[in-house]
Amino acid sequence: MTDDAPDAQRRRLLIATTSAVGGLGLVAGSVPFVCALRPSRSAEVAAAPVEVDLQALREGEQLTVQWRGQPVCVLRRSAADQAQLLTDEAGLADPLSKESLQPPYVDPRLRSRRPDIFVVTAICTHLGCIPSLDTATTNQGYLCPCHGSRFDLAGRVYRDQPAPLNLAVPPYHFKGENLVVIGSDGEGIT
């Protein structure tokens, strides 16, 4: 019986050592896989919030910036534009923006935090084309060049258009009177 005790003890030592080395190998082997799941530096930069200076933006003018690889337009609306948005709702498909993608803190009719500044992702909800600001017609708003979908100056789609939904409003907040931060609602939510 005493001859088996050293073999059992040696067996336990070998099992413990093999298990420890195997566990360390598993951890060391999984580190590259876990690191590969993290976004690259360029992806982190592309998803970072974007600050837009509004100081030089006059009424009727628009700036376009990139956020998450998508064009985002920032438009300064006049008081007349704002009033028209609140009265001309009869021809809109979703005038109260009930079906639209937008943060809960924006006014559903003007689709903005501030009536004079409109922030919108400029990607048509039909097939992903990039609508442009159309101020040449009496029915001012956005026009999609691919299939002709029309949107008002709040990004709301008119009835009987190819686009099924209003243009999306990204999360954003104001950091002072003339600085808007796109990609963050100011409370840490992106």
Steps between C-alpha positions, in 0.01 A plus 500: 500500500784737572638448148174644345506823706792662308335407165164651604673812627701530181184447292320780687800731450513422126123556462519833688804616299345393168171675588682822598712502183192423287303782669782747439523388138123547457519853643805590290339357186172686551656846547541564124139398438366729772716788372366443148146566626590858598436762230800640320625850572357625169159353588510668841586834338221464242244430774618783724272801543556786255495865605358751251552875537181684404631853531546563125182311400235748379126441451430266211856365500602146572822325605567134431732296720586130528398299805534120505576515129166665423425854384326708766354836402464796734256761372421842646128563442343844490197600708291481180626143434406399855150650469445327165601164650230536766225594252571293187445148632208381287713343227740319731504124552600519868461863619540415870799273435346200675670246273832681466842429642578792729602560861211546745615848598437665161175679420307253279374769261815709457718192568763701684609608845510864393253628239765685298756215476409174325738200513425202275672193359493560127418148386171437325283240671410348163827360365773692680574778251610841626229766474605859450354827616264629231429870541429571132132403516216651700474169687837533675653199667712200409489315171637151444670486158453124452122458501367849573387468861426843648540601864419829673752709697440273801589188299136382494406309186206609288220255420522271198880508484729199458655566844294328771627699801625842601875560494674384819610746768824398673568557871641847561518781752607860520821594674443872522307727265704432184636147544307180432640157585374226269515143628429571865187618676701673771422234757747239384261323262616463138 
